[in-house]
């Protein structure tokens, strides 16, 4: 095994998340000016941050496991035979091929990140509503 197969289904969402977070970071002064859209942009940042952690972590794990398996290919032919097959090699191979969680992390990451960012948005709007209402009642009593 001279080459590892890159998990493009994980790398591409990771790159999109990094690019989006970079754009939000660079344009933050313009985006966070509007009070109406403030919590939208905060929850969007939370969404892409958590999504990057989930999918980026799965990408890192996938590549690391493949590199660990590659160490057992002594003759570099891409196949395991004879003395290359050990209990450690079998364990490393099992970790590489048991990858359902890693392969579907881009979908589960969407769901989990969406739920968390929705809670951040709703929670922020509730806090904003309560603080505005409190300010209005304090000004009316004075």
TABEL-V235986 format. One record per helix or strand of 3 or more residues. SS is the DSSP state (a for helix, b for strand). FROM is the first residue (numbers start at 1). TO is the last residue. If there is no record, write none. Layout:
ss-><SS;SS>
from-><FROM;FROM>
to-><TO;TO>
//
This chain:
ss-><a;a;a;a;a;a;a>
from-><8;28;38;82;87;100;105>
to-><26;31;70;84;97;103;141>
//
